[in-house]
Amino acid sequence: MEKYIGLMSGTSLDGVDAVLVETNGTTINLLGHADYPMDPQLKSDILSFCTGQATNLKIVGEIDHRLGHLFADASLHLLNTLSVAPESITAIGSHGQTVFHSPDTQHPFTMQLGDANIIAAKTNIDTIADFRRKDMALGGQGAPLVPAFHHTLFGKPNSTHIILNIGGISNISILQKDTPVIGYDTGPGNMLMDAWIYKHKQKSYDHNGDWARDGVVIQELLAQLKQHSYFARPYPKSTGRELFNLEWFAQFIENKPYKPQDIQATLLEFTVVTIVEQIAKFHVGEAAKLLVCGGGAHNQYLMEKLQQNLSNWAVATTNDYNVDSDNMEAMAFAWLAHQRIHNRPSNEPDVTGASRYASLGVVYPAS
């Protein structure tokens, strides 16, 4: 068994999730974790970058540099918190910060920033990064990458098990006996809800979904949102802030007398419905389970809505199955680093659409 650090900063931009795991590739044990905050100015600069505001190569390079230091500091903070020596770590797996994901254009690309050279140099630990572009070079979406990890964790049960990660974007991994692993982004997760409550209440998220619970779903608005072409596309598919953001959303509420809390309720319903419509396609067996992880697992109202809409599924969080729901994705990138160090496959071609299995990531040596 070897020790790896996994680093994840998702579309919610709420900081860096840092984990320490011990793994041999098939067994994964979480040894500890630490949250590391993102400087508000850096978050603001990244959001400006991601929402199409004017930029230049100088700004891109500076954000890449600043994020490199952020991820390095998060790693060192984790080691210090757990009193673990850097030399005991085989490698760091850094997802980086996605600033643009464009898998379906004429010239497909994805961009994650956070200079891994800085991480390796500052921590003196070999670092693996740039996990997505090899899969895209093989014709894949480069996302989602966690289904391969979910398959390793949970295997293939007799009845359908779906792992639902609700971060800024929602994605699912479908695990069924005697069938290939399937996984894709269903659409928005917390992203629109978080942006809306921040705009109106300067809160980073809707605690337990309380504000949404106070509102009433605007059915006309919900119907318009569901018309987005993304939902009619077959998988493999992936998405991000490039498609679902407040700028896109503004066209549907312009000059409408909607109450802010009713809009929040509608955005939560939008997340729930677009998840449920996908999950309902895969019910097989007498004990189908939906295991939820990510920030959305803490939204009590959202979890209630999922159970109401999936009455023939057992809905729980991955915590109930001894896997930390808050650190699932960071654990996945620690595992992906292990796979790269040992040159083992780490993508699922049936998930991403890649032409073959590959060991993903680029090694940035500390020495």
ABEGO torsion letter per residue (X at the ends): XBBBBBBBBBAAGAEBBBBBBBBAGABBBBAEBBBBBBBAAAAAAAAAAAAGBBBBAAAAAAAAAAAAAAAAAAAAAAAAAAGBBAAABABBBBAEBBABBBAABABBBBBBBGBAAAAAAAAGBBBBBGAAAAAAAAGBAGOBAAAAAAAAAAEBBABBBBBBBBBABBBBBBBBBGBBBBBBBAEBBAAAAAAAAAAAAGBABBBGGAAAAABBBBAAAAAAAAABAAAABBOBBBBBAAABBAAAAAAAABGBABBAAAAAAAAAAAAAAAAAAAAAAABBEABBBBBBBEAAAABAAAAAAAAAABAABBBBBAAAAGBBAAAAAAAAAAAAAAAAAAGBBABBAAAAGBABBBBBEBBBBAX
